[in-house]
Amino acid sequence: MLFGNIRTEHLQFNDQSLMTGTTQKMGYYQPFGDVFVDLDSAGPIRNYRRELNLQNAVHTVQYEANGVQFERTAFASFPDQVQVLHFSANKPGQLTGTIRLSDAHQAPVRAEDGKLIATGTLENGMTHEAQVRVVAKGGSVSVTPVGIRINKATAVTVLLAAGTSFVNDESRNFVGPHPHQRLNNQLDKAVKKSIDQLKLAHVNDYQSLFGRVRLQLGASGTEAAQATPDRLTAYAQGKNDPALEALLFQFGRYLLIGSSRPGGLPANLQGLWNHEVKPAWYSQYTTNINIEMNYWLAEQTNLPECHMPLFDWVENLARVQKKSPDPALKTDKGWIIYSTNNIMGGTSGWHIHRPGSAWLSQHFWEHYAFGGDKTFLKDRAYPLLKTVTEYWVSHLVVGKNGRLITPDGWSPEHGPGRNEKDVSDYPGVSYDQQIVYDLFTNYLDAARVLGVDKEYCMKIETMRNQLLGPQIGKWGQLQEWMDDVDDPEDHHRHNSHLFAVHPGRQIRPLSTPDLAKAALVSLNARGEKSVGWSSAWKINLYARLRDAGRAHALVQRLVTPRDLTKTAYSDDGGSYPNLLGVGPPFQIDSNFGYTAGITEMLLQSHTGEIELLPALPPVWSEGEVSGLRARGGVTVAMRWKNGVLRQAQLMADRTGMVTIRYGQLVKQIRLIAGRTINVNQVLQ
């Protein structure tokens, strides 16, 4: 995180693996440290500008002092595994100052081989190290334990590498070698490159992901030239700014690229951006909505690579839970989890979340459904789906109504009553029933694709048909509980009993209209006002239920800036001035859920059809999008005007038939692998 101050630039940095927990203890995700660049007095400042360019993931600061133009460029390079800060001036010899390194855990800083190095060990034995190296053009550079001093340079590049001894491998107890040599190697390679070479590698890597999707939701006026806080204020005052809504969509994709790359860990409650040693909710992985919401956008907005860290973590988590000495986690078949977990599978011990492993396994199926990777399905998704299915086969019981029910569940953070502290086990909770239905459906689909376990599939299909299904209650609502006890004045933040609408696929307006109507009654009763991630979930739910107006009202709610003085967890979701999502406090899931929700408004494919513009609000009367993904391996581009689809293009990864829906029009067309097909004439 950069702060853009003139005389002291401050970089607060993190590494997702730095945390105090173990496989048996929750612990906290930790801040790593800080780099400070103290510049000698520059005189009066003019024409200050600071921006983050989402197109290339580069942060810049520009200003003028004493007739000199100064510029700073900063980026975190995935290919070079370094963070880069570059300072330059348009006249020689204008940069004089000191670069300092500080460790968030009071590790001593030493000067060694022209670098600043801070090395420490956390209470769990995890070693961590940060190294800073400076390259200057012109002037002189000297290194002391206090810092690296630059004198009368024209350009300065600060390179930071940081890491821990954590290794993402349960079989090694998550312990790897000390990071010192790895960091040395990273800096030795980076220092041989010019700033232009470093930047080019970073931009090419980033744009290979980010550039896949483009979105325009209509033109904005002069607001687009305003500073972001001013633009947010104007939006809150009622100024229509569809480009800002599109910007926040792309910001979610930027955040996922920045916090979830292959070989790393999945994004936590704060993504990876945390400055506190005891962050809210440990900066954990919460499995009753939050970590799943973090990844709803991955496949549909064309970032499947960013999904991979979640799969690695889940597979490690499964192995840890199976070995756990905790009697609450003991099962003869499959594996179950708690609601809260850390990077090593450790937990706070807060409430068993039996359907959690089933919900996580949904992501494995979705990765195949969008991308069609049969090797992934066979080697990773199917084994996981089957083990979780085996657990539920052994755990379901026959209820008094003769239907199969889950015997001991809850509706997350809501309990079987109205008090979230009342978390006693309760049979047939709708959330549990719907997730088990989704699990069995995904398992059956996976087995059929692979052509395996046909007899077992017959058993699972029979059990799925025997499950207690969604029920409609006395005030027309979709029941949250097996018994009809829902309160129409209950505005709880969780929408767990609507899982079957989204991210599940059991309830659909066209195939189950009565249940969809009941789901809409329940969703309306929950109300629009809620914490950030809950509002984001509701965008997705309303989109699936075809209520474009209410979906957009929640889009507006999440874009609207909120009072920074309100820091308690409350019903005041929205945006901070830097566009990060308000819980409050900051939780990244609302950013990710917002992006997924807008995608659901524009494109859906969970029903087996590719539906174009299913929940387009009137305010987005004109726009275009390209690069979105539909299940079946189809990339979609659309353009619309006056609320009417004008052009649609589909490109398939594989040759085959697909069904396209636009409003009441339904057509089957044949797609040829790698060929772009215009379908707008077909839909006339």
Secondary structure, 3 states (H helix, E strand, C coil): CECCCCCEEEEEECCCCCECCCCCCCCCECCCEEEEEEECCCCCEEEEEEEEECCCCEEEEEEEECCEEEEEEEEEECCCCEEEEEEEECCCCCEEEEEEEEECCCCCEEEECCEEEEEEECCCCCEEEEEEEEEEECCEEEECCCCEEEEEECEEEEEEEEEECECCCHHHCCECCCCHHHHHHHHHHHHCCCHHHHHHHHHHHHHHHHCCCEEECCCCCHHHHCCHHHHHHHHHCCCCCHHHHHHHHHHHHHHHHHHCCCCCCCCECCECCCCCCCCHHHHCEECCCHHHHHCHHHHHCCCHHHHHHHHHHHHHHHHHHHHCCCHHHCCCCCCCEECEECCCCCCCCCCEECCHHHHHHHHHHHHHHHHCCHHHHHHHHHHHHHHHHHHHHHHCEECCCCCEECCCECCCCCCCCCCCCCCCCECCCHHHHHHHHHHHHHHHHHHHHHCCCHHHHHHHHHHHHHECCCCECCCCCECCCCCCCCCCCCCCCCCHHHCCCCCCCCCCCCCCHHHHHHHHHHHHHHCCCCCHHHHHHHHHHHHHCCCHHHHHHHHHHHHCECCCCCCCCCCCCEECCCCCEECCCECCHHHHHHHHHHHHHHEECCCCCEEECCCCCHHHCCEEEEEEEECCCEEEEEEEECCEEEEEEEEECCCEEEEEEECCEEEEEEECECCEEECCCCCC
